[in-house]
Amino acid sequence: MNDYQFKLVKVQGDFVWQKHEDTDEVFIVIEGNLIIEFRDGKVTLKEGEMFVVPRNVDHKPYAASECEIMLVEPKGVVNTGQEQTEQTAENDVWL
């Protein structure tokens, strides 16, 4: 939609510290619980809750058990921000 993508993702365990310099990132929890850690605190999200991480803010998602989320972000945004790690996913892949 208008060059934005709605990405359905299953996450579990720690993710990498990341930030997106040019865009906010929307997390919507479909099923499970998600923690988004920040350098100065954290936010805990339950099923049906949404949180917007402002652009250029370091954050690290974490789920103790499998969690289904929807991410809303502009087309082309890399899931690990500026970091390239083994958790970096190929963009624009439809399953």
Residue pairs with C-beta under 8 A, 6 or more apart in sequence:
3 74
3 75
4 72
4 73
4 74
4 75
5 71
5 72
5 73
5 74
5 75
5 77
5 92
6 70
6 71
6 72
7 70
7 71
7 72
7 73
8 30
8 68
8 69
8 70
9 68
9 69
9 70
9 71
10 66
10 67
10 68
10 69
11 34
11 61
11 63
11 66
11 67
11 69
12 63
12 64
12 65
12 66
12 67
13 62
13 63
14 60
14 62
15 60
15 61
15 62
15 80
15 87
16 60
16 80
16 83
16 85
16 87
17 58
17 59
17 60
17 83
18 58
18 59
18 60
18 79
18 80
18 81
18 82
18 83
19 55
19 56
19 57
19 58
19 59
19 81
19 82
20 53
20 55
20 56
20 73
20 77
20 81
21 55
21 56
21 81
21 82
22 55
23 55
23 73
23 74
23 77
24 52
24 53
24 54
24 55
24 73
25 52
25 53
25 55
25 59
25 71
25 72
25 73
25 77
26 50
26 51
26 52
26 53
26 70
26 71
26 72
26 73
27 34
27 36
27 45
27 50
27 51
27 52
27 53
27 61
27 69
27 70
27 71
28 49
28 50
28 69
28 70
28 71
28 72
29 45
29 46
29 47
29 48
29 49
29 50
29 67
29 68
29 69
30 47
30 68
30 69
30 70
31 47
31 67
31 68
32 47
32 63
32 65
32 66
32 67
32 68
33 44
33 45
33 46
33 47
33 63
33 64
33 65
33 67
34 44
34 45
34 61
34 62
34 63
34 67
34 69
35 42
35 43
35 44
35 45
35 61
35 62
35 63
35 64
36 42
36 43
36 45
36 51
36 53
36 59
36 60
36 61
36 62
37 59
37 60
37 61
37 62
38 57
38 58
38 59
39 58
43 51
45 51
53 59
71 79
75 92
76 91
76 92
77 91
78 88
78 89
78 91
79 87
79 88
79 89
79 91
80 87
80 88
80 89
